[in-house]
């Protein structure tokens, strides 16, 4: 995964939007009056107050390779985002290195069954292509484990929501790992906007009810024992 693009001067952008909401002044004058130290205090204040609409003016764009189709189907359910995904209709797969869940790699018997199924799928796909079936139809035999490449753009408000949902231990392992890596990249650009983000148990209390893992999260992003 790589961070492809992000809004320049993210704190300044958020602060400008916040000031515009609360001050009776000209927007050009606001844009010209830059003071980074004031930005920190103002942005921290609006985030703590829950005035998150101003966060929508800052976005991050990620490039992700090797994500399974199973995980990408979960990812695109976050509709307040933009996605461009490698097409199985137009891209032919000569080699397929499937994404293997850790639970399968822990059992030789499970891994053997998984590998046999993947090999059968790959052989069927290759045979269909050889017989002249177009990739858009041959892809029907490809499994959820097929890796994909996807470009993701989210604004900060949606990213904070995404991290709340997908860093929970109840989230599926692959998208949880994706969320952890995305958060690390975001914090590398601007830590203040992502200082207090994570699952509900980190921010307030767990809302998973009987399905709770029972372990509160640390700010390092792992459940505490």
C-alpha positions as CSV (number, residue, x, y, z in Angstrom):
1,X,0.0,0.0,0.0
2,X,1.1,3.5,-0.8
3,X,-0.2,7.0,-0.1
4,X,-0.6,8.5,-3.5
5,X,-2.0,12.0,-2.8
6,X,-3.4,14.1,0.0
7,X,-4.7,17.6,0.4
8,X,-1.8,20.0,0.9
9,X,-1.7,21.8,4.3
10,X,-4.5,19.7,5.7
11,X,-4.6,21.6,9.1
12,X,-4.7,25.0,7.3
13,X,-7.6,23.7,5.1
14,X,-9.6,22.5,8.1
15,X,-8.9,25.7,10.0
16,X,-10.0,27.9,7.1
17,X,-13.3,26.0,6.9
18,X,-13.9,26.3,10.6
19,X,-13.1,30.0,10.7
20,X,-15.4,30.7,7.8
21,X,-18.2,29.1,9.8
22,X,-17.7,31.2,12.9
23,X,-16.3,34.5,11.8
24,X,-17.9,37.4,10.0
25,X,-15.1,38.2,7.6
26,X,-14.0,37.9,4.0
27,X,-12.8,34.4,2.9
28,X,-9.8,35.8,1.0
29,X,-8.7,37.6,4.2
30,X,-9.0,34.4,6.2
31,X,-7.0,32.5,3.6
32,X,-4.2,35.1,3.8
33,X,-3.9,35.1,7.6
34,X,-2.0,31.9,8.1
35,X,-0.7,31.0,11.6
36,X,0.2,27.3,12.1
37,X,0.1,27.5,15.9
38,X,-3.4,28.9,15.8
39,X,-4.3,26.1,13.4
40,X,-3.4,23.4,15.9
41,X,-5.6,24.9,18.7
42,X,-8.6,25.6,16.4
43,X,-8.5,22.2,14.7
44,X,-8.2,20.4,18.0
45,X,-11.1,22.4,19.3
46,X,-13.5,21.7,16.4
47,X,-12.6,18.0,16.4
48,X,-13.3,17.6,20.1
49,X,-16.6,19.4,19.7
50,X,-17.7,17.1,17.0
51,X,-17.8,19.7,14.2
52,X,-16.6,17.2,11.7
53,X,-18.1,18.7,8.5
54,X,-15.0,20.9,8.2
55,X,-12.9,17.7,7.9
56,X,-14.5,16.8,4.6
57,X,-12.4,19.4,2.8
58,X,-9.2,17.2,3.3
59,X,-8.8,13.9,1.5
60,X,-6.3,11.1,1.2
61,X,-5.8,8.8,-1.8
62,X,-4.3,5.4,-1.4
63,X,-3.0,2.8,-3.8
64,X,-3.6,-0.8,-2.6
65,X,-2.3,-4.0,-4.3
66,X,-2.9,-7.6,-3.2
67,X,-6.2,-7.1,-1.5
68,X,-8.6,-10.0,-2.0
69,X,-11.9,-9.5,-3.8
70,X,-13.6,-10.7,-0.6
71,X,-12.1,-7.7,1.3
72,X,-12.6,-5.2,-1.6
73,X,-16.3,-6.0,-1.5
74,X,-16.4,-5.0,2.1
75,X,-14.4,-1.9,1.4
76,X,-16.7,-0.4,-1.2
77,X,-19.6,-0.6,1.2
78,X,-18.1,2.6,2.6
79,X,-20.0,4.7,0.1
80,X,-18.8,8.1,1.0
81,X,-15.5,7.5,-0.8
82,X,-14.2,7.1,-4.4
83,X,-12.8,3.9,-5.8
84,X,-11.1,2.8,-9.0
85,X,-10.5,-0.9,-9.2
86,X,-8.6,-3.2,-11.6
87,X,-11.2,-4.7,-13.9
88,X,-11.5,-8.5,-14.2
89,X,-13.5,-7.8,-17.4
90,X,-10.6,-6.2,-19.3
91,X,-7.6,-7.5,-17.4
92,X,-6.6,-11.1,-18.2
93,X,-5.1,-13.1,-15.3
94,X,-2.1,-15.2,-16.5
95,X,-0.9,-15.8,-12.9
96,X,-3.1,-15.7,-9.8
97,X,-1.5,-15.7,-6.3
98,X,-4.5,-16.0,-4.0
99,X,-4.8,-14.3,-0.7
100,X,-4.7,-17.0,2.0
101,X,-6.3,-16.4,5.4
102,X,-4.0,-17.0,8.4
103,X,-6.6,-19.5,9.8
104,X,-6.0,-21.7,6.7
105,X,-2.2,-21.5,6.8
106,X,-2.2,-22.8,10.4
107,X,-3.6,-26.2,9.3
108,X,-1.8,-28.3,6.7
109,X,-5.0,-30.1,5.9
110,X,-7.0,-26.9,5.4
111,X,-4.1,-25.4,3.3
112,X,-4.1,-28.5,1.1
113,X,-7.9,-28.2,0.5
114,X,-7.6,-24.5,-0.1
115,X,-4.7,-24.9,-2.6
116,X,-6.5,-27.7,-4.5
117,X,-9.6,-25.5,-4.9
118,X,-7.5,-22.5,-6.0
119,X,-5.6,-24.7,-8.5
120,X,-8.9,-26.0,-9.9
121,X,-10.2,-22.4,-10.3
122,X,-7.0,-21.2,-12.0
123,X,-7.0,-24.2,-14.4
124,X,-10.7,-23.7,-15.3
125,X,-10.1,-20.0,-15.9
126,X,-7.1,-20.7,-18.2
127,X,-9.0,-23.4,-20.1
128,X,-11.9,-21.0,-20.7
129,X,-9.6,-18.3,-22.0
130,X,-7.9,-20.9,-24.3
131,X,-11.3,-21.9,-25.6
132,X,-11.9,-18.3,-26.6
133,X,-14.2,-17.3,-23.8
134,X,-13.8,-13.6,-23.1
135,X,-12.2,-12.6,-19.8
136,X,-15.5,-10.9,-18.7
137,X,-17.1,-14.4,-18.8
138,X,-14.2,-16.5,-17.8
139,X,-13.9,-14.5,-14.6
140,X,-17.0,-16.1,-13.2
141,X,-14.9,-19.1,-12.0
142,X,-12.4,-16.8,-10.2
143,X,-12.6,-17.1,-6.3
144,X,-13.0,-14.4,-3.7
145,X,-9.3,-15.0,-2.9
146,X,-8.3,-13.5,-6.2
147,X,-6.1,-10.4,-5.5
148,X,-7.0,-7.0,-6.9
149,X,-5.6,-3.5,-7.1
150,X,-7.7,-0.6,-6.0
151,X,-7.3,3.2,-5.6
152,X,-9.2,4.7,-2.7
153,X,-10.0,8.3,-1.9
154,X,-11.6,9.3,1.4
155,X,-12.0,12.6,3.2
156,X,-10.9,12.8,6.8
157,X,-14.4,12.6,8.2
158,X,-15.1,9.3,6.4
159,X,-11.7,8.0,7.2
160,X,-12.4,8.5,10.9
161,X,-15.6,6.6,10.5
162,X,-13.9,3.9,8.5
163,X,-11.3,3.4,11.3
164,X,-14.0,3.3,13.9
165,X,-15.8,0.5,12.1
166,X,-12.8,-1.5,10.7
167,X,-10.3,-1.4,13.5
168,X,-12.7,-3.2,15.8
169,X,-11.7,-6.8,16.6
170,X,-15.1,-7.8,15.1
171,X,-13.9,-6.6,11.7
172,X,-12.7,-9.2,9.2
173,X,-8.9,-9.7,9.5
174,X,-7.9,-8.5,6.1
175,X,-9.9,-5.2,6.0
176,X,-8.8,-4.6,9.6
177,X,-5.2,-4.9,8.5
178,X,-5.9,-2.5,5.6
179,X,-7.4,0.0,8.1
180,X,-4.4,-0.2,10.4
181,X,-2.0,0.5,7.5
182,X,-4.1,3.4,6.2
183,X,-4.2,4.9,9.7
184,X,-0.4,4.7,10.0
185,X,0.0,6.5,6.7
186,X,-2.5,9.2,7.6
187,X,-0.8,9.8,11.0
188,X,2.5,10.2,9.1
189,X,1.0,13.2,7.3
190,X,-1.0,14.8,10.1
191,X,-1.3,13.2,13.5
192,X,-3.7,15.8,15.0
193,X,-6.5,14.9,12.6
194,X,-6.1,11.2,13.5
195,X,-5.0,11.4,17.1
196,X,-8.2,9.9,18.8
197,X,-9.5,7.5,16.2
198,X,-10.3,3.8,16.5
199,X,-13.1,1.5,17.6
200,X,-15.8,2.6,19.9
201,X,-14.2,1.0,23.0
202,X,-11.2,3.3,22.5
203,X,-13.4,6.4,22.3
204,X,-16.3,5.5,24.5
205,X,-17.6,2.0,25.1
206,X,-18.1,-1.1,23.1
207,X,-21.4,-1.3,21.2
208,X,-21.0,-4.9,20.0
209,X,-23.1,-6.3,22.9
210,X,-22.8,-10.1,23.3
211,X,-20.4,-10.2,20.4
212,X,-17.9,-7.9,22.1
213,X,-14.3,-9.2,22.4
214,X,-14.3,-7.9,26.0
215,X,-10.9,-6.2,25.6
216,X,-10.6,-2.4,25.5
217,X,-8.2,-1.1,22.8
218,X,-5.0,0.7,23.5
219,X,-4.0,3.8,21.5
220,X,-1.4,1.7,19.8
221,X,-4.2,0.0,17.9
222,X,-4.3,-3.4,19.6
223,X,-6.7,-4.9,22.2
224,X,-5.4,-5.0,25.7
225,X,-5.2,-8.3,27.6
